[in-house]
Amino acid sequence: MEEKAYLTVTALNKYIEKKFILDPYLSEIYIKGEISNFKLHNNNNIYFSIKDENTRINAVWFGAKNREFKDGDTVLIKSKINFYFPRGEHNLIVIDMKKDRIGELYQKFLELKEKLEKEGLFSSEFKKDIPKFSQKIALITAKTGAAIQDMTRTIQRRFPIAKINVYSTLVQGENSVEDIVKNIILADSEDNDVIILGRGGGSIEDLWSFNTEEVVRAIFNCKTPIVTGIGHETDTTLSDFVSDVRASTPTAAAELVTPNIIDIKNRLSFNSDKLNRRMSYILEEYRTRIANSNSNPYFRNYTNIYNIYKEKVCLLEKEFTYDRFIYYFSEKELSKGLNNLLKDKKSELTISKEIFQKIDVIGPYKEYFIKKVDSLEANSPINILKKGYSITYLNDNKITSVKSVNKNDNISVRLSDGLLECNVIDTIEEGVE
């Protein structure tokens, strides 16, 4: 059996060190991770660990140029691998390090987006319609750059009759937020039909002014419809969420707010041809009807037909006059006959009244009626109560038996001149033979 050759620890570490030194991929390494165990020494050396979700590695930055770091910061590191021979350990030697600005900004983006979304600033119910034929178009953008040139050319090509109002604006850097807000308010107050808020592409830092709360609220409060065309198609800002319409680019925004005048001309030409064809058809139809009317006997002999109908009308007028005369005299005779009949009936009625008055119809029944009234009065409940009788109630129900009442019940006793409210102390039942 062949005997194994055993290495010394020194030999192994020498071998590993040589591997680290000779590997070109380890001479300049770019790493992104999170700082932990951060320690700043008085000599400006920084010691820390750089980690991700799975592992970590120690790092050191000698004579650090930037010391504004802390645990939890996401950083971008330019470094190289160092192998420490005495302990057989490797670590990172930092050449340069900076915060992951993109990560921080994106976190701020998400937090502000969530806040404004809860307030309803991105709700579709607040979105305004974009006019189809905008006469005044406001451009809020930088006065230099490709964006304003692209938007202006697009508008002039598609809808040259529109007036373009340019509001020169800082779109990034210091004071850009205040300038954007100011020009949104100004453009909104100057009777523009639509506003385009646009700029060219850039990094998230370049576009950050359009992710600020001040700009978002200015867009939301604007009465004029706003279209955003910020950055490239892949760029999305909070201003895009709150605007009435989001376009992928400034050029697309200009196309969105303008109709194509060539399409309009073509549509007008088509409709004009259609109208002319329709009018020609109608005119031809009437010409045909007029031509056909010449063969119609009613139109050829209209004079004779007119005279025939005129004679008929004259005869009808004579008949009507005669009938009206007859009706007048008939009405007069009828009225005279009715008056005579009324006088006769009135005389008969007077005689009948005098005869009826002489007849005593009620006399034989008067005495009988008086007796019945006396009998009813004698048997009325009021007169019975006056004789000493009473009526007893329990819960508005008339009591006719002691069995209907229990001890301590509250009962009402009706007398001829009032009501007694009583409490039952006891009940005594008497036998009835």
C-alpha positions as CSV (number, residue, x, y, z in Angstrom):
1,M,0.0,0.0,0.0
2,E,1.4,3.4,-1.1
3,E,2.1,5.7,1.8
4,K,0.3,9.1,1.6
5,A,2.4,12.3,1.6
6,Y,1.2,14.6,4.4
7,L,1.6,18.4,3.9
8,T,2.5,20.8,6.6
9,V,0.1,23.6,7.4
10,T,2.6,26.1,6.1
11,A,2.8,24.3,2.8
12,L,-1.0,24.2,2.5
13,N,-1.4,28.0,3.2
14,K,1.5,28.8,0.8
15,Y,-0.4,26.9,-1.9
16,I,-3.7,28.6,-1.1
17,E,-2.0,32.0,-1.0
18,K,-0.4,31.4,-4.4
19,K,-3.8,30.5,-5.8
20,F,-5.3,33.8,-4.6
21,I,-2.4,35.8,-5.9
22,L,-2.3,34.3,-9.3
23,D,-6.1,34.3,-10.0
24,P,-6.8,37.4,-12.2
25,Y,-10.5,37.4,-11.2
26,L,-9.6,38.1,-7.5
27,S,-7.3,41.1,-8.2
28,E,-10.2,43.5,-8.8
29,I,-13.6,42.5,-7.4
30,Y,-16.9,44.5,-7.4
31,I,-19.3,43.4,-4.7
32,K,-22.7,44.6,-3.5
33,G,-23.8,43.7,0.0
34,E,-24.9,44.9,3.5
35,I,-22.6,46.2,6.2
36,S,-22.4,44.5,9.6
37,N,-20.1,44.7,12.6
38,F,-19.0,48.2,11.5
39,K,-16.0,49.6,13.4
40,L,-14.2,52.9,12.7
41,H,-10.7,53.3,14.2
42,N,-8.9,56.5,15.0
43,N,-6.4,55.9,12.2
44,N,-9.4,56.1,9.7
45,N,-9.3,52.4,9.1
46,I,-12.7,50.7,8.8
47,Y,-13.3,47.1,9.7
48,F,-16.5,45.4,8.9
49,S,-18.3,42.4,7.4
50,I,-20.1,42.5,4.1
51,K,-23.0,40.0,3.8
52,D,-26.0,38.9,1.8
53,E,-28.8,36.5,2.7
54,N,-26.5,33.4,2.6
55,T,-23.0,34.3,3.8
56,R,-20.5,36.9,4.8
57,I,-16.9,37.9,4.4
58,N,-14.6,40.2,6.4
59,A,-13.4,43.4,4.9
60,V,-11.0,46.3,5.8
61,W,-10.6,49.8,4.3
62,F,-7.3,51.3,5.1
63,G,-7.3,55.1,5.3
64,A,-11.0,55.3,4.3
65,K,-11.9,58.4,2.3
66,N,-15.6,58.3,3.3
67,R,-16.6,57.2,6.8
68,E,-20.3,58.0,6.8
69,F,-21.4,54.4,6.9
70,K,-23.3,52.3,9.5
71,D,-24.6,48.8,10.0
72,G,-27.4,47.9,7.6
73,D,-26.2,50.2,4.8
74,T,-26.2,48.6,1.3
75,V,-22.9,49.4,-0.3
76,L,-21.0,49.0,-3.6
77,I,-17.4,47.9,-3.1
78,K,-14.4,47.9,-5.3
79,S,-11.9,45.5,-3.7
80,K,-9.4,42.7,-4.0
81,I,-8.9,39.4,-2.1
82,N,-6.2,39.3,0.5
83,F,-5.0,36.1,2.1
84,Y,-3.5,36.4,5.6
85,F,-0.9,33.7,5.7
86,P,-0.3,33.4,9.5
87,R,-4.0,32.6,10.2
88,G,-4.9,31.0,7.0
89,E,-7.8,33.5,6.5
90,H,-8.9,35.6,3.5
91,N,-10.7,38.9,3.5
92,L,-11.5,41.9,1.3
93,I,-9.2,44.9,0.9
94,V,-11.4,47.8,0.0
95,I,-10.2,50.1,-2.7
96,D,-13.3,52.2,-2.8
97,M,-16.8,52.0,-1.3
98,K,-20.1,54.0,-1.7
99,K,-23.7,53.6,-0.7
100,D,-26.1,51.9,-3.0
101,R,-27.9,55.1,-3.8
102,I,-30.3,53.4,-6.2
103,G,-31.4,51.0,-3.5
104,E,-32.1,53.8,-1.0
105,L,-34.0,55.9,-3.6
106,Y,-36.1,52.9,-4.6
107,Q,-37.0,52.3,-1.0
108,K,-38.1,55.9,-0.6
109,F,-40.0,55.5,-3.9
110,L,-41.9,52.5,-2.5
111,E,-42.7,54.2,0.8
112,L,-44.0,57.4,-0.7
113,K,-46.0,55.5,-3.3
114,E,-47.7,53.5,-0.6
115,K,-48.5,56.7,1.4
116,L,-50.0,58.6,-1.6
117,E,-51.9,55.6,-2.8
118,K,-53.6,55.2,0.5
119,E,-54.7,58.9,0.2
120,G,-56.3,58.2,-3.1
121,L,-54.0,60.4,-5.3
122,F,-53.6,57.6,-7.9
123,S,-57.3,56.7,-8.1
124,S,-58.8,56.5,-11.5
125,E,-61.9,58.5,-10.4
126,F,-59.8,61.7,-10.4
127,K,-58.4,61.2,-13.9
128,K,-59.4,63.9,-16.4
129,D,-60.1,63.3,-20.1
130,I,-57.7,64.5,-22.7
131,P,-59.2,66.9,-25.3
132,K,-59.3,65.5,-28.8
133,F,-58.5,68.8,-30.5
134,S,-56.2,70.8,-28.2
135,Q,-55.7,74.4,-29.4
136,K,-53.2,75.4,-26.6
137,I,-50.6,72.9,-25.5
138,A,-48.3,73.6,-22.6
139,L,-44.8,72.0,-22.5
140,I,-43.2,71.9,-19.1
141,T,-39.6,70.8,-19.8
142,A,-36.0,71.9,-20.1
143,K,-35.5,74.6,-22.8
144,T,-32.5,72.7,-24.1
145,G,-32.2,69.1,-24.8
146,A,-33.8,66.5,-27.1
147,A,-37.1,66.2,-25.3
148,I,-38.4,69.7,-26.2
149,Q,-37.2,69.3,-29.8
150,D,-39.0,66.0,-30.2
151,M,-42.3,67.2,-28.7
152,T,-42.3,70.5,-30.7
153,R,-41.6,68.7,-34.0
154,T,-44.2,66.1,-33.3
155,I,-46.9,68.6,-32.5
156,Q,-46.1,70.8,-35.5
157,R,-46.2,67.8,-37.8
158,R,-49.4,66.3,-36.5
159,F,-51.5,69.3,-35.6
160,P,-49.8,72.5,-36.9
161,I,-52.7,74.8,-36.0
162,A,-52.1,74.2,-32.3
163,K,-50.3,76.9,-30.2
164,I,-47.3,75.6,-28.2
165,N,-46.6,77.4,-24.9
166,V,-43.2,76.4,-23.5
167,Y,-42.5,76.7,-19.8
168,S,-38.7,76.4,-19.4
169,T,-38.1,74.3,-16.3
170,L,-35.3,72.7,-14.3
171,V,-35.9,69.0,-14.5
172,Q,-33.1,67.7,-12.3
173,G,-30.7,69.0,-9.6
174,E,-31.0,71.7,-7.0
175,N,-34.2,73.8,-7.1
176,S,-35.7,71.6,-9.8
177,V,-38.7,70.5,-7.6
178,E,-39.7,74.1,-6.8
179,D,-39.3,75.0,-10.5
180,I,-41.5,72.1,-11.7
181,V,-44.2,72.9,-9.1
182,K,-44.2,76.6,-10.0
183,N,-44.6,76.0,-13.7
184,I,-47.4,73.5,-13.3
185,I,-49.3,76.1,-11.3
186,L,-48.5,78.8,-13.9
187,A,-49.5,76.6,-16.9
188,D,-52.7,75.6,-15.1
189,S,-53.7,79.3,-14.6
190,E,-53.1,80.4,-18.3
191,D,-56.0,78.7,-20.0
192,N,-54.1,75.8,-21.7
193,D,-56.1,72.9,-23.0
194,V,-53.6,70.3,-22.0
195,I,-50.2,70.1,-20.3
196,I,-47.3,67.8,-21.1
197,L,-44.7,67.3,-18.3
198,G,-41.7,65.7,-20.0
199,R,-38.0,65.1,-20.0
200,G,-35.5,62.8,-21.6
201,G,-34.2,59.6,-20.1
202,G,-31.7,59.2,-17.2
203,S,-30.9,57.3,-14.0
204,I,-33.2,57.1,-11.1
205,E,-31.2,60.0,-9.5
206,D,-31.8,62.1,-12.6
207,L,-35.5,61.5,-12.6
208,W,-35.9,61.8,-8.8
209,S,-37.5,65.3,-9.0
210,F,-40.6,63.6,-10.5
211,N,-40.8,61.2,-7.5
212,T,-41.2,64.0,-4.9
213,E,-44.3,64.5,-2.9
214,E,-44.4,68.2,-3.9
215,V,-44.5,67.5,-7.6
216,V,-47.1,64.7,-7.2
217,R,-49.5,66.9,-5.2
218,A,-49.1,69.8,-7.7
219,I,-50.1,67.4,-10.6
220,F,-53.1,66.1,-8.5
221,N,-54.3,69.6,-7.8
222,C,-54.0,70.8,-11.4
223,K,-57.4,71.5,-13.1
224,T,-55.9,71.2,-16.6
225,P,-55.4,67.6,-17.9
226,I,-51.7,66.5,-17.6
227,V,-49.9,64.0,-19.7
228,T,-46.5,62.8,-18.5
229,G,-43.7,61.7,-20.8
230,I,-40.7,61.2,-18.5
231,G,-37.6,59.2,-19.5
232,H,-37.7,56.0,-21.5
233,E,-40.5,53.4,-21.8
234,T,-39.0,51.4,-18.9
235,D,-38.9,54.5,-16.6
236,T,-41.8,54.9,-14.2
237,T,-42.2,57.8,-11.7
238,L,-44.8,58.8,-9.2
239,S,-45.7,61.6,-11.5
240,D,-46.8,59.0,-14.0
241,F,-49.2,57.4,-11.5
242,V,-50.9,60.7,-10.6
243,S,-51.1,62.2,-14.1
244,D,-54.2,61.8,-16.1
245,V,-52.4,59.8,-18.8
246,R,-48.9,58.4,-18.8
247,A,-47.0,58.2,-22.1
248,S,-43.9,56.1,-22.6
249,T,-41.7,59.0,-24.0
250,P,-42.0,62.7,-24.5
251,T,-42.6,62.1,-28.2
252,A,-45.4,59.6,-27.4
253,A,-46.9,62.3,-25.1
254,A,-47.0,64.8,-28.0
255,E,-48.6,62.2,-30.2
256,L,-51.2,61.4,-27.6
257,V,-52.5,65.0,-27.2
258,T,-52.7,65.8,-30.9
259,P,-54.8,64.4,-33.7
260,N,-53.1,63.7,-37.0
261,I,-54.2,66.5,-39.3
262,I,-53.6,64.2,-42.3
263,D,-56.1,61.7,-40.9
264,I,-58.6,64.6,-40.3
265,K,-58.2,65.8,-43.9
266,N,-58.7,62.3,-45.2
267,R,-61.8,61.8,-43.0
268,L,-63.2,65.2,-44.2
269,S,-62.5,64.3,-47.8
270,F,-64.2,60.9,-47.3
271,N,-67.3,62.5,-45.6
272,S,-67.5,65.2,-48.3
273,D,-67.5,62.6,-51.1
274,K,-70.1,60.6,-49.2
275,L,-72.3,63.7,-48.7
276,N,-72.0,64.6,-52.4
277,R,-73.0,61.1,-53.4
278,R,-76.0,61.1,-51.1
279,M,-77.1,64.5,-52.4
280,S,-76.7,63.4,-56.0
281,Y,-78.8,60.3,-55.3
282,I,-81.6,62.4,-53.7
283,L,-81.6,65.0,-56.5
284,E,-81.8,62.2,-59.1
285,E,-84.6,60.6,-57.2
286,Y,-86.6,63.8,-57.2
287,R,-85.9,64.3,-60.9
288,T,-87.2,60.9,-61.6
289,R,-90.4,61.6,-59.6
290,I,-90.9,64.9,-61.5
291,A,-90.4,63.2,-64.8
292,N,-92.9,60.4,-63.9
293,S,-95.5,63.0,-62.8
294,N,-95.8,64.2,-66.4
295,S,-97.5,61.0,-67.3
296,N,-99.9,61.1,-64.3
297,P,-103.5,62.0,-65.5
298,Y,-104.0,64.0,-62.3
299,F,-101.1,66.3,-63.2
300,R,-102.1,66.5,-66.9
301,N,-105.8,67.4,-66.3
302,Y,-105.4,69.2,-63.0
303,T,-107.6,72.1,-64.3
304,N,-110.6,69.9,-64.9
305,I,-110.1,68.0,-61.7
306,Y,-109.9,71.3,-59.8
307,N,-113.2,72.5,-61.3
308,I,-115.0,69.3,-60.4
309,Y,-113.9,69.5,-56.8
310,K,-114.8,73.2,-56.7
311,E,-118.4,72.4,-57.8
312,K,-118.6,69.7,-55.1
313,V,-117.5,72.2,-52.5
314,C,-120.1,74.7,-53.6
315,L,-122.9,72.1,-53.3
316,L,-121.7,71.1,-49.9
317,E,-121.8,74.7,-48.7
318,K,-125.4,75.1,-49.9
319,E,-126.5,71.9,-48.2
320,F,-124.8,73.1,-45.0
321,T,-126.6,76.4,-45.1
322,Y,-130.0,74.8,-45.6
323,D,-129.4,72.3,-42.8
324,R,-128.3,75.1,-40.4
325,F,-131.6,77.0,-41.3
326,I,-133.7,74.0,-40.6
327,Y,-131.8,73.3,-37.4
328,Y,-132.4,76.9,-36.2
329,F,-136.2,76.7,-36.5
330,S,-136.3,73.2,-35.1
331,E,-134.4,74.3,-32.1
332,K,-136.8,77.2,-31.6
333,E,-139.9,75.0,-31.7
334,L,-138.3,72.5,-29.4
335,S,-137.5,75.1,-26.8
336,K,-141.0,76.5,-26.9
337,G,-142.5,73.0,-26.4
338,L,-140.2,72.3,-23.4
339,N,-141.2,75.6,-21.7
340,N,-144.9,74.8,-22.0
341,L,-144.3,71.3,-20.6
342,L,-142.3,72.7,-17.7
343,K,-145.2,75.1,-16.8
344,D,-147.7,72.3,-16.8
345,K,-145.6,70.0,-14.6
346,K,-144.9,72.9,-12.2
347,S,-148.6,73.5,-11.8
348,E,-149.2,69.8,-11.1
349,L,-146.5,69.8,-8.5
350,T,-147.9,72.7,-6.6
351,I,-151.3,71.0,-6.4
352,S,-149.8,67.8,-5.2
353,K,-147.9,69.6,-2.5
354,E,-151.0,71.2,-1.1
355,I,-152.8,67.8,-1.0
356,F,-149.8,66.1,0.7
357,Q,-149.7,68.8,3.4
358,K,-153.3,68.1,4.4
359,I,-152.5,64.4,5.0
360,D,-151.3,63.4,8.5
361,V,-148.9,60.5,7.7
362,I,-146.9,60.5,11.0
363,G,-149.8,60.9,13.5
364,P,-150.7,57.1,13.8
365,Y,-147.0,56.2,14.5
366,K,-146.1,59.0,16.9
367,E,-147.5,57.4,20.1
368,Y,-145.8,54.0,19.3
369,F,-142.5,55.7,18.7
370,I,-142.6,57.5,22.1
371,K,-143.3,54.2,23.9
372,K,-140.3,52.5,22.3
373,V,-138.0,55.4,23.2
374,D,-139.1,55.2,26.9
375,S,-138.4,51.4,26.9
376,L,-134.9,51.9,25.5
377,E,-134.1,54.6,28.0
378,A,-135.3,52.4,30.9
379,N,-133.0,49.6,29.8
380,S,-129.9,51.7,28.8
381,P,-126.6,50.8,30.6
382,I,-126.4,54.3,32.2
383,N,-129.8,54.0,33.8
384,I,-129.0,50.5,35.0
385,L,-125.8,51.7,36.7
386,K,-127.8,54.5,38.4
387,K,-129.8,51.8,40.1
388,G,-126.7,50.6,41.9
389,Y,-125.2,48.2,39.5
390,S,-121.6,48.2,38.2
391,I,-119.4,46.8,35.5
392,T,-116.0,45.3,36.3
393,Y,-112.9,45.1,33.9
394,L,-109.6,43.3,34.0
395,N,-107.2,44.5,31.3
396,D,-110.0,46.1,29.4
397,N,-111.9,42.8,29.4
398,K,-115.3,42.6,31.1
399,I,-115.4,40.3,34.1
400,T,-118.5,38.0,34.5
401,S,-117.0,35.4,36.9
402,V,-114.7,35.4,40.0
403,K,-112.8,32.6,38.2
404,S,-111.5,35.2,35.8
405,V,-109.7,37.1,38.6
406,N,-106.7,36.3,40.7
407,K,-105.5,37.6,44.0
408,N,-103.6,40.9,43.7
409,D,-105.0,41.7,40.3
410,N,-105.7,45.3,39.5
411,I,-109.3,45.7,38.3
412,S,-111.5,48.6,37.2
413,V,-115.1,49.1,38.3
414,R,-117.4,51.3,36.2
415,L,-120.2,53.2,38.1
416,S,-122.7,55.6,36.8
417,D,-120.7,58.7,37.6
418,G,-117.1,57.4,37.4
419,L,-114.4,54.7,37.5
420,L,-112.8,52.8,40.5
421,E,-109.3,51.4,40.3
422,C,-109.1,48.4,42.8
423,N,-106.8,45.7,43.9
424,V,-108.2,42.2,44.6
425,I,-107.4,41.1,48.2
426,D,-109.1,37.7,47.8
427,T,-111.7,35.9,45.7
428,I,-114.7,34.1,47.2
429,E,-116.6,31.7,44.9
430,E,-120.3,31.1,45.7
431,G,-122.2,28.1,44.4
432,V,-124.9,28.6,41.9
433,E,-127.8,26.2,42.2
